[in-house]
Amino acid sequence: MRGAVKIVNTPADMAVSQMTREQIVAMATITVRTDKVVYPDGYDQALKEGDDGYIEPDYQYEEVIDQSALDRFGVAL
């Protein structure tokens, strides 16, 4: 697919792309997964479901804006 892909790395690239601020913020929004379980000292993280002593993770998901992506494009919130 020669010539079909546009890469945006700088504010100048963004200006040429005609992307809106809202589109850039949406593209810079990522989902971060965090395990909220407090595991005991020495817990073997390699244990799998069904293994003796396995503790099920409690994953929490949060959408955050990747500030480094916004900085690269010169976009301020």
PDB file of N, CA, C and O in Angstrom:
ATOM      1  N   MET A   1       0.830  -1.174   0.000  1.00  0.00           N
ATOM      2  CA  MET A   1       0.000   0.000   0.000  1.00  0.00           C
ATOM      3  C   MET A   1       0.874   1.236   0.000  1.00  0.00           C
ATOM      4  O   MET A   1       0.827   2.016   0.951  1.00  0.00           O
ATOM      5  N   ARG A   2       1.640   1.430  -0.998  1.00  0.00           N
ATOM      6  CA  ARG A   2       2.530   2.588  -1.077  1.00  0.00           C
ATOM      7  C   ARG A   2       1.741   3.888  -1.135  1.00  0.00           C
ATOM      8  O   ARG A   2       0.778   4.026  -1.889  1.00  0.00           O
ATOM      9  N   GLY A   3       2.177   4.824  -0.324  1.00  0.00           N
ATOM     10  CA  GLY A   3       1.597   6.148  -0.380  1.00  0.00           C
ATOM     11  C   GLY A   3       0.253   6.324   0.306  1.00  0.00           C
ATOM     12  O   GLY A   3      -0.289   7.429   0.313  1.00  0.00           O
ATOM     13  N   ALA A   4      -0.300   5.262   0.884  1.00  0.00           N
ATOM     14  CA  ALA A   4      -1.624   5.362   1.497  1.00  0.00           C
ATOM     15  C   ALA A   4      -1.560   5.714   2.979  1.00  0.00           C
ATOM     16  O   ALA A   4      -2.567   6.121   3.559  1.00  0.00           O
ATOM     17  N   VAL A   5      -0.392   5.564   3.599  1.00  0.00           N
ATOM     18  CA  VAL A   5      -0.277   5.768   5.035  1.00  0.00           C
ATOM     19  C   VAL A   5       0.345   7.126   5.306  1.00  0.00           C
ATOM     20  O   VAL A   5       1.379   7.469   4.732  1.00  0.00           O
ATOM     21  N   LYS A   6      -0.281   7.889   6.173  1.00  0.00           N
ATOM     22  CA  LYS A   6       0.246   9.189   6.587  1.00  0.00           C
ATOM     23  C   LYS A   6       0.694   9.084   8.040  1.00  0.00           C
ATOM     24  O   LYS A   6      -0.056   8.624   8.901  1.00  0.00           O
ATOM     25  N   ILE A   7       1.915   9.511   8.299  1.00  0.00           N
ATOM     26  CA  ILE A   7       2.449   9.466   9.660  1.00  0.00           C
ATOM     27  C   ILE A   7       2.494  10.897  10.190  1.00  0.00           C
ATOM     28  O   ILE A   7       2.997  11.808   9.532  1.00  0.00           O
ATOM     29  N   VAL A   8       1.959  11.067  11.391  1.00  0.00           N
ATOM     30  CA  VAL A   8       1.930  12.379  12.020  1.00  0.00           C
ATOM     31  C   VAL A   8       2.837  12.326  13.241  1.00  0.00           C
ATOM     32  O   VAL A   8       2.531  11.647  14.222  1.00  0.00           O
ATOM     33  N   ASN A   9       3.959  13.048  13.175  1.00  0.00           N
ATOM     34  CA  ASN A   9       4.923  13.037  14.275  1.00  0.00           C
ATOM     35  C   ASN A   9       5.202  14.412  14.864  1.00  0.00           C
ATOM     36  O   ASN A   9       5.741  14.510  15.967  1.00  0.00           O
ATOM     37  N   THR A  10       4.849  15.465  14.159  1.00  0.00           N
ATOM     38  CA  THR A  10       5.216  16.811  14.605  1.00  0.00           C
ATOM     39  C   THR A  10       4.025  17.757  14.437  1.00  0.00           C
ATOM     40  O   THR A  10       3.054  17.422  13.758  1.00  0.00           O
ATOM     41  N   PRO A  11       4.099  18.938  15.056  1.00  0.00           N
ATOM     42  CA  PRO A  11       3.036  19.925  14.832  1.00  0.00           C
ATOM     43  C   PRO A  11       2.872  20.277  13.352  1.00  0.00           C
ATOM     44  O   PRO A  11       1.756  20.532  12.898  1.00  0.00           O
ATOM     45  N   ALA A  12       3.977  20.294  12.597  1.00  0.00           N
ATOM     46  CA  ALA A  12       3.883  20.595  11.162  1.00  0.00           C
ATOM     47  C   ALA A  12       3.112  19.504  10.432  1.00  0.00           C
ATOM     48  O   ALA A  12       2.296  19.796   9.557  1.00  0.00           O
ATOM     49  N   ASP A  13       3.369  18.238  10.791  1.00  0.00           N
ATOM     50  CA  ASP A  13       2.622  17.126  10.196  1.00  0.00           C
ATOM     51  C   ASP A  13       1.137  17.253  10.512  1.00  0.00           C
ATOM     52  O   ASP A  13       0.284  16.994   9.663  1.00  0.00           O
ATOM     53  N   MET A  14       0.839  17.659  11.759  1.00  0.00           N
ATOM     54  CA  MET A  14      -0.552  17.797  12.168  1.00  0.00           C
ATOM     55  C   MET A  14      -1.253  18.879  11.345  1.00  0.00           C
ATOM     56  O   MET A  14      -2.397  18.701  10.928  1.00  0.00           O
ATOM     57  N   ALA A  15      -0.577  19.979  11.118  1.00  0.00           N
ATOM     58  CA  ALA A  15      -1.176  21.072  10.345  1.00  0.00           C
ATOM     59  C   ALA A  15      -1.515  20.610   8.928  1.00  0.00           C
ATOM     60  O   ALA A  15      -2.563  20.969   8.390  1.00  0.00           O
ATOM     61  N   VAL A  16      -0.647  19.830   8.334  1.00  0.00           N
ATOM     62  CA  VAL A  16      -0.880  19.328   6.986  1.00  0.00           C
ATOM     63  C   VAL A  16      -2.011  18.301   6.983  1.00  0.00           C
ATOM     64  O   VAL A  16      -2.759  18.203   6.010  1.00  0.00           O
ATOM     65  N   SER A  17      -2.138  17.532   8.073  1.00  0.00           N
ATOM     66  CA  SER A  17      -3.150  16.463   8.130  1.00  0.00           C
ATOM     67  C   SER A  17      -4.570  17.003   8.265  1.00  0.00           C
ATOM     68  O   SER A  17      -5.527  16.294   7.955  1.00  0.00           O
ATOM     69  N   GLN A  18      -4.722  18.236   8.719  1.00  0.00           N
ATOM     70  CA  GLN A  18      -6.014  18.870   8.941  1.00  0.00           C
ATOM     71  C   GLN A  18      -6.838  18.169  10.021  1.00  0.00           C
ATOM     72  O   GLN A  18      -8.067  18.231  10.008  1.00  0.00           O
ATOM     73  N   MET A  19      -6.156  17.505  10.954  1.00  0.00           N
ATOM     74  CA  MET A  19      -6.848  16.864  12.081  1.00  0.00           C
ATOM     75  C   MET A  19      -7.292  17.941  13.059  1.00  0.00           C
ATOM     76  O   MET A  19      -6.594  18.934  13.262  1.00  0.00           O
ATOM     77  N   THR A  20      -8.443  17.740  13.657  1.00  0.00           N
ATOM     78  CA  THR A  20      -8.930  18.677  14.660  1.00  0.00           C
ATOM     79  C   THR A  20      -8.309  18.355  16.014  1.00  0.00           C
ATOM     80  O   THR A  20      -7.801  17.257  16.239  1.00  0.00           O
ATOM     81  N   ARG A  21      -8.361  19.327  16.900  1.00  0.00           N
ATOM     82  CA  ARG A  21      -7.872  19.125  18.265  1.00  0.00           C
ATOM     83  C   ARG A  21      -8.595  17.955  18.916  1.00  0.00           C
ATOM     84  O   ARG A  21      -7.968  17.143  19.596  1.00  0.00           O
ATOM     85  N   GLU A  22      -9.899  17.861  18.718  1.00  0.00           N
ATOM     86  CA  GLU A  22     -10.702  16.784  19.312  1.00  0.00           C
ATOM     87  C   GLU A  22     -10.268  15.415  18.788  1.00  0.00           C
ATOM     88  O   GLU A  22     -10.224  14.446  19.546  1.00  0.00           O
ATOM     89  N   GLN A  23      -9.951  15.333  17.508  1.00  0.00           N
ATOM     90  CA  GLN A  23      -9.491  14.066  16.937  1.00  0.00           C
ATOM     91  C   GLN A  23      -8.151  13.656  17.550  1.00  0.00           C
ATOM     92  O   GLN A  23      -7.926  12.478  17.828  1.00  0.00           O
ATOM     93  N   ILE A  24      -7.277  14.617  17.756  1.00  0.00           N
ATOM     94  CA  ILE A  24      -5.970  14.312  18.347  1.00  0.00           C
ATOM     95  C   ILE A  24      -6.128  13.848  19.787  1.00  0.00           C
ATOM     96  O   ILE A  24      -5.484  12.884  20.203  1.00  0.00           O
ATOM     97  N   VAL A  25      -6.980  14.526  20.553  1.00  0.00           N
ATOM     98  CA  VAL A  25      -7.220  14.114  21.940  1.00  0.00           C
ATOM     99  C   VAL A  25      -7.813  12.707  21.973  1.00  0.00           C
ATOM    100  O   VAL A  25      -7.424  11.896  22.815  1.00  0.00           O
ATOM    101  N   ALA A  26      -8.741  12.407  21.078  1.00  0.00           N
ATOM    102  CA  ALA A  26      -9.338  11.068  21.027  1.00  0.00           C
ATOM    103  C   ALA A  26      -8.282  10.015  20.697  1.00  0.00           C
ATOM    104  O   ALA A  26      -8.290   8.928  21.276  1.00  0.00           O
ATOM    105  N   MET A  27      -7.377  10.327  19.777  1.00  0.00           N
ATOM    106  CA  MET A  27      -6.333   9.367  19.414  1.00  0.00           C
ATOM    107  C   MET A  27      -5.309   9.190  20.535  1.00  0.00           C
ATOM    108  O   MET A  27      -4.692   8.131  20.650  1.00  0.00           O
ATOM    109  N   ALA A  28      -5.129  10.213  21.354  1.00  0.00           N
ATOM    110  CA  ALA A  28      -4.161  10.149  22.451  1.00  0.00           C
ATOM    111  C   ALA A  28      -4.762   9.553  23.720  1.00  0.00           C
ATOM    112  O   ALA A  28      -4.061   9.400  24.720  1.00  0.00           O
ATOM    113  N   THR A  29      -6.046   9.215  23.693  1.00  0.00           N
ATOM    114  CA  THR A  29      -6.701   8.627  24.861  1.00  0.00           C
ATOM    115  C   THR A  29      -6.464   7.123  24.858  1.00  0.00           C
ATOM    116  O   THR A  29      -6.784   6.429  23.893  1.00  0.00           O
ATOM    117  N   ILE A  30      -5.896   6.632  25.957  1.00  0.00           N
ATOM    118  CA  ILE A  30      -5.575   5.212  26.080  1.00  0.00           C
ATOM    119  C   ILE A  30      -6.273   4.626  27.304  1.00  0.00           C
ATOM    120  O   ILE A  30      -6.640   5.355  28.226  1.00  0.00           O
ATOM    121  N   THR A  31      -6.452   3.322  27.307  1.00  0.00           N
ATOM    122  CA  THR A  31      -7.029   2.632  28.454  1.00  0.00           C
ATOM    123  C   THR A  31      -5.899   1.991  29.248  1.00  0.00           C
ATOM    124  O   THR A  31      -5.105   1.219  28.710  1.00  0.00           O
ATOM    125  N   VAL A  32      -5.836   2.318  30.532  1.00  0.00           N
ATOM    126  CA  VAL A  32      -4.806   1.793  31.422  1.00  0.00           C
ATOM    127  C   VAL A  32      -5.452   0.775  32.352  1.00  0.00           C
ATOM    128  O   VAL A  32      -6.474   1.052  32.980  1.00  0.00           O
ATOM    129  N   ARG A  33      -4.841  -0.406  32.433  1.00  0.00           N
ATOM    130  CA  ARG A  33      -5.348  -1.464  33.314  1.00  0.00           C
ATOM    131  C   ARG A  33      -4.452  -1.546  34.542  1.00  0.00           C
ATOM    132  O   ARG A  33      -3.229  -1.630  34.430  1.00  0.00           O
ATOM    133  N   THR A  34      -5.080  -1.520  35.716  1.00  0.00           N
ATOM    134  CA  THR A  34      -4.362  -1.602  36.988  1.00  0.00           C
ATOM    135  C   THR A  34      -4.956  -2.732  37.818  1.00  0.00           C
ATOM    136  O   THR A  34      -6.176  -2.865  37.910  1.00  0.00           O
ATOM    137  N   ASP A  35      -4.090  -3.546  38.422  1.00  0.00           N
ATOM    138  CA  ASP A  35      -4.529  -4.617  39.318  1.00  0.00           C
ATOM    139  C   ASP A  35      -4.575  -4.040  40.730  1.00  0.00           C
ATOM    140  O   ASP A  35      -3.543  -3.634  41.263  1.00  0.00           O
ATOM    141  N   LYS A  36      -5.759  -4.000  41.340  1.00  0.00           N
ATOM    142  CA  LYS A  36      -5.946  -3.384  42.654  1.00  0.00           C
ATOM    143  C   LYS A  36      -5.735  -4.340  43.828  1.00  0.00           C
ATOM    144  O   LYS A  36      -5.842  -3.925  44.982  1.00  0.00           O
ATOM    145  N   VAL A  37      -5.436  -5.615  43.553  1.00  0.00           N
ATOM    146  CA  VAL A  37      -5.240  -6.587  44.630  1.00  0.00           C
ATOM    147  C   VAL A  37      -3.920  -6.308  45.352  1.00  0.00           C
ATOM    148  O   VAL A  37      -2.908  -6.008  44.718  1.00  0.00           O
ATOM    149  N   VAL A  38      -3.942  -6.409  46.665  1.00  0.00           N
ATOM    150  CA  VAL A  38      -2.717  -6.329  47.461  1.00  0.00           C
ATOM    151  C   VAL A  38      -2.284  -7.769  47.715  1.00  0.00           C
ATOM    152  O   VAL A  38      -2.901  -8.483  48.505  1.00  0.00           O
ATOM    153  N   TYR A  39      -1.222  -8.184  47.040  1.00  0.00           N
ATOM    154  CA  TYR A  39      -0.745  -9.561  47.152  1.00  0.00           C
ATOM    155  C   TYR A  39       0.163  -9.702  48.369  1.00  0.00           C
ATOM    156  O   TYR A  39       0.861  -8.758  48.738  1.00  0.00           O
ATOM    157  N   PRO A  40       0.154 -10.882  48.993  1.00  0.00           N
ATOM    158  CA  PRO A  40       1.049 -11.099  50.140  1.00  0.00           C
ATOM    159  C   PRO A  40       2.514 -11.108  49.692  1.00  0.00           C
ATOM    160  O   PRO A  40       2.822 -11.399  48.537  1.00  0.00           O
ATOM    161  N   ASP A  41       3.405 -10.784  50.630  1.00  0.00           N
ATOM    162  CA  ASP A  41       4.843 -10.824  50.329  1.00  0.00           C
ATOM    163  C   ASP A  41       5.222 -12.210  49.821  1.00  0.00           C
ATOM    164  O   ASP A  41       4.790 -13.225  50.368  1.00  0.00           O
ATOM    165  N   GLY A  42       6.024 -12.238  48.781  1.00  0.00           N
ATOM    166  CA  GLY A  42       6.503 -13.503  48.235  1.00  0.00           C
ATOM    167  C   GLY A  42       5.502 -14.215  47.347  1.00  0.00           C
ATOM    168  O   GLY A  42       5.734 -15.362  46.963  1.00  0.00           O
ATOM    169  N   TYR A  43       4.386 -13.562  47.007  1.00  0.00           N
ATOM    170  CA  TYR A  43       3.373 -14.198  46.152  1.00  0.00           C
ATOM    171  C   TYR A  43       3.970 -14.478  44.781  1.00  0.00           C
ATOM    172  O   TYR A  43       4.638 -13.624  44.197  1.00  0.00           O
ATOM    173  N   ASP A  44       3.725 -15.679  44.274  1.00  0.00           N
ATOM    174  CA  ASP A  44       4.242 -16.090  42.971  1.00  0.00           C
ATOM    175  C   ASP A  44       3.304 -15.595  41.873  1.00  0.00           C
ATOM    176  O   ASP A  44       2.230 -16.159  41.665  1.00  0.00           O
ATOM    177  N   GLN A  45       3.717 -14.535  41.169  1.00  0.00           N
ATOM    178  CA  GLN A  45       2.898 -13.939  40.118  1.00  0.00           C
ATOM    179  C   GLN A  45       2.712 -14.878  38.923  1.00  0.00           C
ATOM    180  O   GLN A  45       1.868 -14.624  38.063  1.00  0.00           O
ATOM    181  N   ALA A  46       3.489 -15.952  38.866  1.00  0.00           N
ATOM    182  CA  ALA A  46       3.392 -16.896  37.742  1.00  0.00           C
ATOM    183  C   ALA A  46       2.263 -17.913  37.939  1.00  0.00           C
ATOM    184  O   ALA A  46       1.984 -18.698  37.033  1.00  0.00           O
ATOM    185  N   LEU A  47       1.604 -17.912  39.121  1.00  0.00           N
ATOM    186  CA  LEU A  47       0.510 -18.855  39.344  1.00  0.00           C
ATOM    187  C   LEU A  47      -0.625 -18.582  38.367  1.00  0.00           C
ATOM    188  O   LEU A  47      -0.928 -17.432  38.051  1.00  0.00           O
ATOM    189  N   LYS A  48      -1.239 -19.643  37.900  1.00  0.00           N
ATOM    190  CA  LYS A  48      -2.357 -19.538  36.958  1.00  0.00           C
ATOM    191  C   LYS A  48      -3.650 -19.930  37.664  1.00  0.00           C
ATOM    192  O   LYS A  48      -3.632 -20.572  38.714  1.00  0.00           O
ATOM    193  N   GLU A  49      -4.782 -19.529  37.062  1.00  0.00           N
ATOM    194  CA  GLU A  49      -6.090 -19.891  37.610  1.00  0.00           C
ATOM    195  C   GLU A  49      -6.172 -21.405  37.756  1.00  0.00           C
ATOM    196  O   GLU A  49      -5.860 -22.149  36.827  1.00  0.00           O
ATOM    197  N   GLY A  50      -6.590 -21.842  38.921  1.00  0.00           N
ATOM    198  CA  GLY A  50      -6.676 -23.266  39.218  1.00  0.00           C
ATOM    199  C   GLY A  50      -5.494 -23.775  40.024  1.00  0.00           C
ATOM    200  O   GLY A  50      -5.582 -24.839  40.637  1.00  0.00           O
ATOM    201  N   ASP A  51      -4.377 -23.030  40.038  1.00  0.00           N
ATOM    202  CA  ASP A  51      -3.215 -23.414  40.832  1.00  0.00           C
ATOM    203  C   ASP A  51      -3.492 -23.163  42.305  1.00  0.00           C
ATOM    204  O   ASP A  51      -4.238 -22.251  42.660  1.00  0.00           O
ATOM    205  N   ASP A  52      -2.890 -23.973  43.152  1.00  0.00           N
ATOM    206  CA  ASP A  52      -3.018 -23.804  44.599  1.00  0.00           C
ATOM    207  C   ASP A  52      -2.391 -22.474  45.001  1.00  0.00           C
ATOM    208  O   ASP A  52      -1.238 -22.215  44.655  1.00  0.00           O
ATOM    209  N   GLY A  53      -3.125 -21.623  45.726  1.00  0.00           N
ATOM    210  CA  GLY A  53      -2.624 -20.342  46.195  1.00  0.00           C
ATOM    211  C   GLY A  53      -2.855 -19.196  45.222  1.00  0.00           C
ATOM    212  O   GLY A  53      -2.460 -18.063  45.498  1.00  0.00           O
ATOM    213  N   TYR A  54      -3.487 -19.473  44.087  1.00  0.00           N
ATOM    214  CA  TYR A  54      -3.748 -18.437  43.089  1.00  0.00           C
ATOM    215  C   TYR A  54      -4.717 -17.397  43.643  1.00  0.00           C
ATOM    216  O   TYR A  54      -5.721 -17.748  44.262  1.00  0.00           O
ATOM    217  N   ILE A  55      -4.420 -16.125  43.423  1.00  0.00           N
ATOM    218  CA  ILE A  55      -5.307 -15.030  43.808  1.00  0.00           C
ATOM    219  C   ILE A  55      -5.735 -14.333  42.527  1.00  0.00           C
ATOM    220  O   ILE A  55      -4.894 -13.913  41.732  1.00  0.00           O
ATOM    221  N   GLU A  56      -7.042 -14.211  42.326  1.00  0.00           N
ATOM    222  CA  GLU A  56      -7.560 -13.599  41.110  1.00  0.00           C
ATOM    223  C   GLU A  56      -7.309 -12.091  41.121  1.00  0.00           C
ATOM    224  O   GLU A  56      -7.593 -11.420  42.114  1.00  0.00           O
ATOM    225  N   PRO A  57      -6.785 -11.566  40.031  1.00  0.00           N
ATOM    226  CA  PRO A  57      -6.566 -10.115  39.965  1.00  0.00           C
ATOM    227  C   PRO A  57      -7.883  -9.356  39.959  1.00  0.00           C
ATOM    228  O   PRO A  57      -8.912  -9.878  39.532  1.00  0.00           O
ATOM    229  N   ASP A  58      -7.837  -8.127  40.436  1.00  0.00           N
ATOM    230  CA  ASP A  58      -8.992  -7.231  40.400  1.00  0.00           C
ATOM    231  C   ASP A  58      -8.619  -6.063  39.492  1.00  0.00           C
ATOM    232  O   ASP A  58      -8.153  -5.023  39.957  1.00  0.00           O
ATOM    233  N   TYR A  59      -8.831  -6.251  38.191  1.00  0.00           N
ATOM    234  CA  TYR A  59      -8.436  -5.243  37.220  1.00  0.00           C
ATOM    235  C   TYR A  59      -9.418  -4.091  37.195  1.00  0.00           C
ATOM    236  O   TYR A  59     -10.632  -4.286  37.140  1.00  0.00           O
ATOM    237  N   GLN A  60      -8.867  -2.884  37.238  1.00  0.00           N
ATOM    238  CA  GLN A  60      -9.634  -1.653  37.090  1.00  0.00           C
ATOM    239  C   GLN A  60      -9.138  -0.988  35.807  1.00  0.00           C
ATOM    240  O   GLN A  60      -7.936  -0.948  35.546  1.00  0.00           O
ATOM    241  N   TYR A  61     -10.059  -0.474  35.021  1.00  0.00           N
ATOM    242  CA  TYR A  61      -9.709   0.161  33.755  1.00  0.00           C
ATOM    243  C   TYR A  61     -10.039   1.651  33.824  1.00  0.00           C
ATOM    244  O   TYR A  61     -11.098   2.047  34.313  1.00  0.00           O
ATOM    245  N   GLU A  62      -9.120   2.457  33.330  1.00  0.00           N
ATOM    246  CA  GLU A  62      -9.311   3.900  33.349  1.00  0.00           C
ATOM    247  C   GLU A  62      -8.797   4.482  32.035  1.00  0.00           C
ATOM    248  O   GLU A  62      -7.711   4.129  31.576  1.00  0.00           O
ATOM    249  N   GLU A  63      -9.572   5.361  31.441  1.00  0.00           N
ATOM    250  CA  GLU A  63      -9.125   6.031  30.241  1.00  0.00           C
ATOM    251  C   GLU A  63      -8.358   7.282  30.628  1.00  0.00           C
ATOM    252  O   GLU A  63      -8.849   8.112  31.393  1.00  0.00           O
ATOM    253  N   VAL A  64      -7.151   7.411  30.095  1.00  0.00           N
ATOM    254  CA  VAL A  64      -6.315   8.573  30.365  1.00  0.00           C
ATOM    255  C   VAL A  64      -5.786   9.116  29.043  1.00  0.00           C
ATOM    256  O   VAL A  64      -5.684   8.394  28.051  1.00  0.00           O
ATOM    257  N   ILE A  65      -5.460  10.370  29.052  1.00  0.00           N
ATOM    258  CA  ILE A  65      -4.900  11.004  27.859  1.00  0.00           C
ATOM    259  C   ILE A  65      -3.381  10.952  27.960  1.00  0.00           C
ATOM    260  O   ILE A  65      -2.795  11.393  28.948  1.00  0.00           O
ATOM    261  N   ASP A  66      -2.759  10.409  26.927  1.00  0.00           N
ATOM    262  CA  ASP A  66      -1.302  10.294  26.869  1.00  0.00           C
ATOM    263  C   ASP A  66      -0.715  11.680  26.596  1.00  0.00           C
ATOM    264  O   ASP A  66      -0.701  12.150  25.458  1.00  0.00           O
ATOM    265  N   GLN A  67      -0.236  12.319  27.652  1.00  0.00           N
ATOM    266  CA  GLN A  67       0.257  13.687  27.544  1.00  0.00           C
ATOM    267  C   GLN A  67       1.434  13.796  26.590  1.00  0.00           C
ATOM    268  O   GLN A  67       1.591  14.817  25.921  1.00  0.00           O
ATOM    269  N   SER A  68       2.266  12.759  26.515  1.00  0.00           N
ATOM    270  CA  SER A  68       3.420  12.830  25.610  1.00  0.00           C
ATOM    271  C   SER A  68       2.970  12.944  24.157  1.00  0.00           C
ATOM    272  O   SER A  68       3.629  13.613  23.360  1.00  0.00           O
ATOM    273  N   ALA A  69       1.867  12.306  23.802  1.00  0.00           N
ATOM    274  CA  ALA A  69       1.339  12.423  22.433  1.00  0.00           C
ATOM    275  C   ALA A  69       0.854  13.839  22.180  1.00  0.00           C
ATOM    276  O   ALA A  69       1.101  14.395  21.110  1.00  0.00           O
ATOM    277  N   LEU A  70       0.169  14.429  23.149  1.00  0.00           N
ATOM    278  CA  LEU A  70      -0.294  15.808  22.986  1.00  0.00           C
ATOM    279  C   LEU A  70       0.882  16.775  22.889  1.00  0.00           C
ATOM    280  O   LEU A  70       0.862  17.710  22.089  1.00  0.00           O
ATOM    281  N   ASP A  71       1.903  16.544  23.707  1.00  0.00           N
ATOM    282  CA  ASP A  71       3.091  17.404  23.681  1.00  0.00           C
ATOM    283  C   ASP A  71       3.760  17.360  22.311  1.00  0.00           C
ATOM    284  O   ASP A  71       4.210  18.383  21.794  1.00  0.00           O
ATOM    285  N   ARG A  72       3.820  16.167  21.731  1.00  0.00           N
ATOM    286  CA  ARG A  72       4.470  16.007  20.426  1.00  0.00           C
ATOM    287  C   ARG A  72       3.763  16.849  19.351  1.00  0.00           C
ATOM    288  O   ARG A  72       4.406  17.354  18.431  1.00  0.00           O
ATOM    289  N   PHE A  73       2.443  16.996  19.476  1.00  0.00           N
ATOM    290  CA  PHE A  73       1.681  17.752  18.492  1.00  0.00           C
ATOM    291  C   PHE A  73       1.476  19.213  18.909  1.00  0.00           C
ATOM    292  O   PHE A  73       0.882  19.994  18.164  1.00  0.00           O
ATOM    293  N   GLY A  74       1.959  19.576  20.078  1.00  0.00           N
ATOM    294  CA  GLY A  74       1.803  20.950  20.537  1.00  0.00           C
ATOM    295  C   GLY A  74       0.373  21.270  20.945  1.00  0.00           C
ATOM    296  O   GLY A  74      -0.065  22.415  20.833  1.00  0.00           O
ATOM    297  N   VAL A  75      -0.355  20.268  21.415  1.00  0.00           N
ATOM    298  CA  VAL A  75      -1.754  20.455  21.827  1.00  0.00           C
ATOM    299  C   VAL A  75      -1.797  20.565  23.344  1.00  0.00           C
ATOM    300  O   VAL A  75      -1.251  19.714  24.046  1.00  0.00           O
ATOM    301  N   ALA A  76      -2.436  21.597  23.848  1.00  0.00           N
ATOM    302  CA  ALA A  76      -2.592  21.792  25.291  1.00  0.00           C
ATOM    303  C   ALA A  76      -4.032  21.504  25.682  1.00  0.00           C
ATOM    304  O   ALA A  76      -4.956  21.788  24.919  1.00  0.00           O
ATOM    305  N   LEU A  77      -4.222  20.942  26.862  1.00  0.00           N
ATOM    306  CA  LEU A  77      -5.580  20.695  27.364  1.00  0.00           C
ATOM    307  C   LEU A  77      -6.077  21.864  28.161  1.00  0.00           C
ATOM    308  O   LEU A  77      -7.201  21.837  28.662  1.00  0.00           O
TER     309      LEU A  77
END
